[in-house]
Amino acid sequence: MSNIPAHLSYTKDHEWVLVEGDQMTVGITQYAADALGDVVYVDQPSVGSNISASSIVGEVESTKSVGEIFAPASGSVVEVNQAVVDDPSLINRDPFGDGWLFKITSSDTSDFLDADAYRALIGE
């Protein structure tokens, strides 16, 4: 059973989102990290770039596959987690903490799932 923190929001693309005012911290869920296996490379959006909801904004590569990172909402990228670029295995070790990917400013939370809905999505 995957760890699914109740205080976060989720997308159907297996990203988690921490909404704090108009800023969102984005990462991939433990379920996605476990499915990928050992993460070896992360491609992130650039700070200052404008992203559109559901568009591909990066990728996570593992020893067995490549997963696309989708924008959870439209907005502007304000920060990327350099620690994950330097050590992609943080995503496997701490997907909901030190393994976060990037932060955006946005107020669009309309398509997010709560923890129970995400649990249902992945069949738990």
Backbone as a printed PyTorch tensor [residue, N CA C, xyz], in Angstrom:
tensor([[[  0.8370,  -1.1850,   0.0000],
         [  0.0000,   0.0000,   0.0000],
         [  0.8800,   1.2460,   0.0000]],

        [[  0.5490,   2.1900,  -0.8490],
         [  1.3370,   3.4160,  -0.9750],
         [  1.0010,   4.4120,   0.1310]],

        [[  1.9720,   5.2190,   0.4520],
         [  1.7830,   6.3270,   1.3800],
         [  1.0740,   7.4480,   0.6150]],

        [[ -0.0810,   7.8920,   1.1110],
         [ -0.8540,   8.9470,   0.4440],
         [ -1.2420,   9.9840,   1.4960]],

        [[ -0.3780,  10.9840,   1.7250],
         [ -0.6760,  11.9900,   2.7500],
         [ -1.9920,  12.7240,   2.4920]],

        [[ -2.8030,  12.8430,   3.5250],
         [ -4.1300,  13.4480,   3.4000],
         [ -4.0810,  14.9610,   3.1650]],

        [[ -3.0050,  15.6320,   3.5580],
         [ -2.9470,  17.0990,   3.4280],
         [ -2.5700,  17.5640,   2.0220]],

        [[ -2.2610,  16.6300,   1.1260],
         [ -1.8810,  16.9820,  -0.2390],
         [ -3.0410,  16.7610,  -1.1980]],

        [[ -2.9470,  17.4030,  -2.3540],
         [ -3.8670,  17.1500,  -3.4610],
         [ -3.1190,  16.3140,  -4.4890]],

        [[ -3.8690,  15.6810,  -5.3970],
         [ -3.2700,  14.7500,  -6.3530],
         [ -3.8420,  14.9590,  -7.7420]],

        [[ -3.1000,  14.4990,  -8.7540],
         [ -3.6050,  14.5350, -10.1270],
         [ -3.7610,  13.1040, -10.6340]],

        [[ -4.4970,  12.9560, -11.7100],
         [ -4.6640,  11.6420, -12.3220],
         [ -3.3640,  11.1550, -12.9550]],

        [[ -2.3950,  12.0710, -13.1150],
         [ -1.0960,  11.7200, -13.6970],
         [ -0.0600,  11.3590, -12.6310]],

        [[ -0.5100,  11.1730, -11.3930],
         [  0.3320,  10.7110, -10.2760],
         [  1.3140,  11.7630,  -9.7720]],

        [[  0.9200,  13.0170,  -9.8830],
         [  1.6640,  14.0750,  -9.2000],
         [  0.9270,  14.4390,  -7.9220]],

        [[  1.6870,  14.8960,  -6.9330],
         [  1.0780,  15.4580,  -5.7370],
         [  1.3040,  16.9620,  -5.7680]],

        [[  0.3980,  17.6880,  -5.1010],
         [  0.4630,  19.1400,  -5.0860],
         [  0.1730,  19.6270,  -3.6700]],

        [[  1.0680,  20.4480,  -3.1600],
         [  0.8490,  21.1290,  -1.8900],
         [  0.4710,  22.5580,  -2.2280]],

        [[ -0.7760,  22.9260,  -1.9460],
         [ -1.2710,  24.2630,  -2.2630],
         [ -1.1140,  25.1490,  -1.0310]],

        [[ -0.3640,  26.2420,  -1.1930],
         [ -0.1710,  27.2310,  -0.1310],
         [ -0.4280,  28.6040,  -0.7310]],

        [[ -1.6670,  29.0850,  -0.5690],
         [ -2.0420,  30.3490,  -1.2000],
         [ -2.0410,  30.1840,  -2.7070]],

        [[ -1.2740,  31.0420,  -3.4080],
         [ -1.2090,  30.9210,  -4.8650],
         [  0.0520,  30.1780,  -5.3160]],

        [[  0.7440,  29.5430,  -4.3700],
         [  1.9360,  28.7620,  -4.7270],
         [  1.6670,  27.2790,  -4.5490]],

        [[  2.1450,  26.5050,  -5.5050],
         [  1.9820,  25.0540,  -5.4650],
         [  3.3450,  24.3880,  -5.5580]],

        [[  3.6020,  23.4810,  -4.6300],
         [  4.7780,  22.6310,  -4.7100],
         [  4.3300,  21.3240,  -5.3610]],

        [[  5.1050,  20.8370,  -6.3350],
         [  4.7130,  19.6830,  -7.1330],
         [  5.7700,  18.5860,  -7.0220]],

        [[  5.3130,  17.3490,  -6.9140],
         [  6.2000,  16.1950,  -6.9380],
         [  5.4620,  15.0150,  -7.5270]],

        [[  6.1370,  13.8690,  -7.5980],
         [  5.4290,  12.6670,  -8.0330],
         [  5.1420,  11.8070,  -6.8040]],

        [[  4.0770,  11.0490,  -6.8850],
         [  3.6420,  10.2570,  -5.7380],
         [  4.5520,   9.0540,  -5.5150]],

        [[  4.4430,   8.4960,  -4.3300],
         [  5.1950,   7.2780,  -4.0260],
         [  4.7820,   6.1640,  -4.9780]],

        [[  3.4940,   6.1080,  -5.3120],
         [  2.9990,   5.0990,  -6.2550],
         [  3.7510,   5.2060,  -7.5840]],

        [[  3.9050,   6.4420,  -8.0960],
         [  4.6160,   6.6490,  -9.3610],
         [  6.0990,   6.3270,  -9.2070]],

        [[  6.6970,   6.7550,  -8.1020],
         [  8.1170,   6.4860,  -7.8690],
         [  8.3720,   4.9830,  -7.7910]],

        [[  7.4920,   4.2590,  -7.1090],
         [  7.6400,   2.8100,  -7.0000],
         [  7.4870,   2.1420,  -8.3740]],

        [[  6.5540,   2.6380,  -9.1790],
         [  6.3290,   2.0690, -10.5130],
         [  7.5360,   2.3230, -11.4250]],

        [[  8.1680,   3.4880, -11.2820],
         [  9.3300,   3.8100, -12.1060],
         [ 10.5500,   2.9780, -11.7340]],

        [[ 10.7250,   2.7170, -10.4670],
         [ 11.9480,   2.0570, -10.0130],
         [ 12.9990,   3.1060,  -9.6690]],

        [[ 14.2600,   2.7290,  -9.7390],
         [ 15.3460,   3.6240,  -9.3240],
         [ 15.4830,   4.8020, -10.2800]],

        [[ 15.1580,   6.0070,  -9.7950],
         [ 15.2260,   7.2100, -10.6250],
         [ 16.6860,   7.6410, -10.7740]],

        [[ 17.1060,   7.8790, -12.0260],
         [ 18.4980,   8.2260, -12.3090],
         [ 18.6610,   9.5990, -12.9580]],

        [[ 17.5640,  10.2050, -13.4340],
         [ 17.6650,  11.5060, -14.1000],
         [ 16.3170,  12.2150, -14.0150]],

        [[ 16.3720,  13.5340, -13.8220],
         [ 15.1560,  14.3470, -13.7850],
         [ 15.3480,  15.5520, -14.6930]],

        [[ 14.3910,  15.7860, -15.5780],
         [ 14.3760,  16.9770, -16.4320],
         [ 13.2290,  17.8390, -15.9370]],

        [[ 13.5440,  19.0690, -15.5210],
         [ 12.5550,  19.9560, -14.9110],
         [ 12.2580,  21.1570, -15.8070]],

        [[ 11.1190,  21.8010, -15.5980],
         [ 10.8670,  23.0580, -16.3090],
         [ 11.8070,  24.1420, -15.7850]],

        [[ 12.0240,  25.1660, -16.5700],
         [ 12.9250,  26.2580, -16.1830],
         [ 12.2010,  27.2900, -15.3300]],

        [[ 12.9190,  27.8480, -14.3550],
         [ 12.3620,  28.9280, -13.5480],
         [ 12.0060,  30.0820, -14.4830]],

        [[ 10.8220,  30.6460, -14.2840],
         [ 10.3470,  31.7470, -15.1140],
         [  9.5010,  31.3080, -16.2860]],

        [[  9.4940,  30.0030, -16.5870],
         [  8.6890,  29.5390, -17.7110],
         [  7.2190,  29.4720, -17.3210]],

        [[  6.3730,  29.7600, -18.2830],
         [  4.9290,  29.6360, -18.0940],
         [  4.5170,  28.2590, -18.5840]],

        [[  3.7300,  27.5600, -17.7740],
         [  3.3070,  26.2130, -18.1280],
         [  1.7840,  26.1630, -18.1870]],

        [[  1.2870,  25.2400, -18.9870],
         [ -0.1570,  25.0690, -19.1510],
         [ -0.5910,  23.7600, -18.5190]],

        [[ -1.7360,  23.7970, -17.8630],
         [ -2.2680,  22.6040, -17.1990],
         [ -2.2810,  21.4240, -18.1540]],

        [[ -1.8500,  20.2760, -17.6620],
         [ -1.8260,  18.9950, -18.3700],
         [ -0.7480,  18.8970, -19.4450]],

        [[  0.0520,  19.9560, -19.6430],
         [  1.1210,  19.8680, -20.6250],
         [  2.3240,  19.1570, -20.0050]],

        [[  3.1340,  18.5530, -20.8530],
         [  4.3480,  17.8760, -20.3830],
         [  5.3940,  18.9420, -20.0870]],

        [[  5.9120,  18.9320, -18.8560],
         [  6.8770,  19.9650, -18.4490],
         [  8.2340,  19.3790, -18.0620]],

        [[  8.3630,  18.0730, -18.1280],
         [  9.6270,  17.4320, -17.7910],
         [  9.4750,  15.9290, -17.8340]],

        [[ 10.5460,  15.2570, -17.3790],
         [ 10.4720,  13.8030, -17.3210],
         [ 11.3560,  13.2820, -16.2100]],

        [[ 10.9940,  12.0830, -15.7800],
         [ 11.7470,  11.3690, -14.7610],
         [ 12.1790,  10.0600, -15.4020]],

        [[ 13.4950,   9.8340, -15.4400],
         [ 14.0130,   8.6100, -16.0340],
         [ 14.4910,   7.6770, -14.9280]],

        [[ 14.1840,   6.3960, -15.0980],
         [ 14.6430,   5.3890, -14.1550],
         [ 15.4380,   4.3380, -14.9140]],

        [[ 15.9080,   3.3600, -14.1920],
         [ 16.6670,   2.2910, -14.8260],
         [ 15.7980,   1.4360, -15.7330]],

        [[ 14.4510,   1.5390, -15.5910],
         [ 13.5940,   0.6930, -16.4240],
         [ 12.6060,   1.4350, -17.3060]],

        [[ 12.4140,   2.7510, -17.0930],
         [ 11.4560,   3.4700, -17.9420],
         [ 11.6310,   4.9810, -17.8190]],

        [[ 10.8460,   5.6970, -18.6100],
         [ 10.8130,   7.1600, -18.5540],
         [  9.3750,   7.5730, -18.2770]],

        [[  9.1930,   8.4460, -17.2930],
         [  7.8670,   8.9560, -16.9720],
         [  7.8020,  10.4430, -17.2470]],

        [[  6.7160,  10.8750, -17.8310],
         [  6.5420,  12.2960, -18.1170],
         [  5.9810,  13.0070, -16.8930]],

        [[  6.4080,  14.2460, -16.7100],
         [  5.8790,  15.0980, -15.6470],
         [  4.9000,  16.0630, -16.3130]],

        [[  3.6750,  16.0830, -15.8050],
         [  2.6400,  16.9510, -16.3550],
         [  2.4000,  18.1260, -15.4110]],

        [[  2.1250,  19.2760, -15.9690],
         [  1.7960,  20.4440, -15.1610],
         [  0.4370,  20.2040, -14.5030]],

        [[  0.3500,  20.3370, -13.1830],
         [ -0.9250,  20.1210, -12.5150],
         [ -1.9010,  21.2790, -12.7170]],

        [[ -1.3540,  22.4280, -13.1000],
         [ -2.1650,  23.6300, -13.2990],
         [ -1.3800,  24.5920, -14.1850]],

        [[ -2.0600,  25.5580, -14.7440],
         [ -1.3740,  26.6030, -15.5100],
         [ -0.7630,  27.5960, -14.5420]],

        [[  0.4150,  28.0790, -14.8730],
         [  1.0670,  29.0320, -13.9930],
         [  2.4870,  29.3100, -14.4250]],

        [[  3.2460,  29.9020, -13.5190],
         [  4.6270,  30.2620, -13.7780],
         [  5.5340,  29.5210, -12.7950]],

        [[  6.6140,  28.9360, -13.3150],
         [  7.5550,  28.2020, -12.4690],
         [  8.3970,  29.2050, -11.6840]],

        [[  8.3760,  29.0890, -10.3570],
         [  9.1190,  30.0310,  -9.5050],
         [ 10.3390,  29.4000,  -8.8470]],

        [[ 10.4120,  28.0640,  -8.8220],
         [ 11.5550,  27.4020,  -8.2030],
         [ 11.6190,  25.9590,  -8.6810]],

        [[ 12.8320,  25.4340,  -8.8390],
         [ 13.0190,  24.0050,  -9.0910],
         [ 13.9110,  23.4540,  -7.9810]],

        [[ 13.7440,  22.1950,  -7.6950],
         [ 14.5070,  21.5510,  -6.6310],
         [ 15.8380,  21.0600,  -7.1960]],

        [[ 16.8840,  21.8430,  -7.0150],
         [ 18.2000,  21.4770,  -7.5220],
         [ 18.7190,  20.2040,  -6.8720]],

        [[ 18.3180,  19.9480,  -5.6310],
         [ 18.7710,  18.7380,  -4.9350],
         [ 18.3430,  17.4790,  -5.6840]],

        [[ 17.1570,  17.4940,  -6.3060],
         [ 16.6710,  16.3380,  -7.0640],
         [ 17.4350,  16.1910,  -8.3770]],

        [[ 17.8210,  17.3180,  -8.9750],
         [ 18.6320,  17.2620, -10.1880],
         [ 19.9880,  16.6320,  -9.8540]],

        [[ 20.5700,  17.0540,  -8.7370],
         [ 21.8770,  16.5390,  -8.3130],
         [ 21.8090,  15.0920,  -7.8320]],

        [[ 20.7060,  14.7140,  -7.1940],
         [ 20.5360,  13.3640,  -6.6450],
         [ 19.1130,  12.8810,  -6.9070]],

        [[ 18.8380,  12.3790,  -8.1320],
         [ 17.4790,  11.9600,  -8.4860],
         [ 16.8940,  10.8840,  -7.5750]],

        [[ 17.7350,  10.1170,  -6.8810],
         [ 17.2150,   9.0610,  -6.0150],
         [ 16.4300,   9.6160,  -4.8270]],

        [[ 16.5120,  10.9270,  -4.5810],
         [ 15.6660,  11.5490,  -3.5490],
         [ 14.1870,  11.2760,  -3.8210]],

        [[ 13.8280,  11.1820,  -5.0900],
         [ 12.4320,  10.9130,  -5.4590],
         [ 11.9990,   9.5570,  -4.9160]],

        [[ 12.8830,   8.5610,  -4.9820],
         [ 12.5480,   7.2410,  -4.4570],
         [ 12.5490,   7.2270,  -2.9320]],

        [[ 13.5090,   7.9050,  -2.3290],
         [ 13.6610,   7.8650,  -0.8720],
         [ 12.6370,   8.7110,  -0.1360]],

        [[ 12.2560,   9.8560,  -0.7090],
         [ 11.3800,  10.7930,   0.0000],
         [ 10.5180,  11.5790,  -0.9900]],

        [[  9.6200,  10.8770,  -1.7200],
         [  8.8480,  11.5540,  -2.7730],
         [  7.9680,  12.6970,  -2.2720]],

        [[  7.5100,  12.6240,  -1.0240],
         [  6.6210,  13.6690,  -0.5070],
         [  7.3670,  14.7250,   0.3120]],

        [[  8.6740,  14.6150,   0.4020],
         [  9.4660,  15.5640,   1.1830],
         [ 10.5690,  16.1600,   0.3380]],

        [[ 11.8100,  15.7130,   0.6000],
         [ 12.9690,  16.2610,  -0.1070],
         [ 12.9470,  15.9810,  -1.6010]],

        [[ 12.1040,  15.0570,  -2.0560],
         [ 12.0350,  14.7060,  -3.4680],
         [ 11.0530,  15.5220,  -4.2920]],

        [[ 10.6050,  16.6660,  -3.7630],
         [  9.6940,  17.5210,  -4.5470],
         [ 10.4190,  17.9900,  -5.8140]],

        [[  9.6460,  18.3850,  -6.8270],
         [ 10.2300,  18.7270,  -8.1160],
         [ 10.3260,  20.2250,  -8.3770]],

        [[  9.1890,  20.9210,  -8.3530],
         [  9.2070,  22.3500,  -8.6710],
         [  8.0310,  23.0470,  -8.0090]],

        [[  8.0910,  24.3850,  -8.0160],
         [  7.0120,  25.2030,  -7.4610],
         [  6.5160,  26.1530,  -8.5380]],

        [[  5.2020,  26.3370,  -8.5500],
         [  4.5890,  27.2760,  -9.4890],
         [  3.6520,  28.2120,  -8.7340]],

        [[  3.3880,  29.3530,  -9.3580],
         [  2.3190,  30.2120,  -8.8500],
         [  1.1050,  29.9740,  -9.7370]],

        [[ -0.0120,  29.7000,  -9.0990],
         [ -1.2610,  29.4240,  -9.8000],
         [ -2.3830,  29.4040,  -8.7760]],

        [[ -3.5830,  29.6650,  -9.2320],
         [ -4.7340,  29.5660,  -8.3380],
         [ -5.7490,  28.5560,  -8.8660]],

        [[ -5.3500,  27.7720,  -9.8590],
         [ -6.2430,  26.8080, -10.4940],
         [ -6.1110,  25.4450,  -9.8290]],

        [[ -7.0460,  25.0910,  -8.9690],
         [ -7.0120,  23.7930,  -8.2890],
         [ -8.2070,  22.9180,  -8.6740]],

        [[ -8.8500,  23.2460,  -9.7640],
         [-10.1280,  22.6140, -10.1020],
         [-10.0360,  21.1210, -10.4010]],

        [[ -8.9250,  20.6400, -10.9330],
         [ -8.8570,  19.2390, -11.3450],
         [ -8.1550,  18.3330, -10.3460]],

        [[ -7.9250,  18.7990,  -9.1410],
         [ -7.1850,  18.0000,  -8.1680],
         [ -8.0780,  16.9860,  -7.4690]],

        [[ -7.4510,  15.8830,  -7.0750],
         [ -8.1240,  14.8340,  -6.3120],
         [ -7.6850,  14.9430,  -4.8540]],

        [[ -8.5630,  14.5540,  -3.9350],
         [ -8.1160,  14.4640,  -2.5440],
         [ -7.5060,  13.0750,  -2.3470]],

        [[ -6.9730,  12.8240,  -1.1560],
         [ -6.2740,  11.5620,  -0.8920],
         [ -7.1740,  10.3520,  -1.1320]],

        [[ -8.4420,  10.4160,  -0.7170],
         [ -9.3480,   9.2810,  -0.9020],
         [ -9.6200,   9.0130,  -2.3820]],

        [[ -9.8130,  10.0730,  -3.1600],
         [-10.0570,   9.9110,  -4.5900],
         [ -8.8210,   9.3520,  -5.2950]],

        [[ -7.6300,   9.8030,  -4.8730],
         [ -6.3980,   9.2760,  -5.4710],
         [ -6.2160,   7.7990,  -5.0940]],

        [[ -6.5170,   7.4580,  -3.8480],
         [ -6.4260,   6.0670,  -3.3980],
         [ -7.3440,   5.1900,  -4.2690]],

        [[ -8.5340,   5.6820,  -4.5600],
         [ -9.4720,   4.9400,  -5.4140],
         [ -8.9260,   4.8130,  -6.8400]],

        [[ -8.2740,   5.8800,  -7.3340],
         [ -7.7070,   5.8720,  -8.6740],
         [ -6.6630,   4.7680,  -8.8420]],

        [[ -5.8390,   4.5800,  -7.8200],
         [ -4.7730,   3.5740,  -7.9450],
         [ -5.1880,   2.2090,  -7.3820]],

        [[ -6.4570,   2.0960,  -7.0090],
         [ -6.9960,   0.8080,  -6.6080],
         [ -6.6350,   0.3600,  -5.1990]],

        [[ -6.4820,   1.3060,  -4.2890],
         [ -6.1690,   0.9290,  -2.8960],
         [ -7.3390,   1.2330,  -1.9830]]])
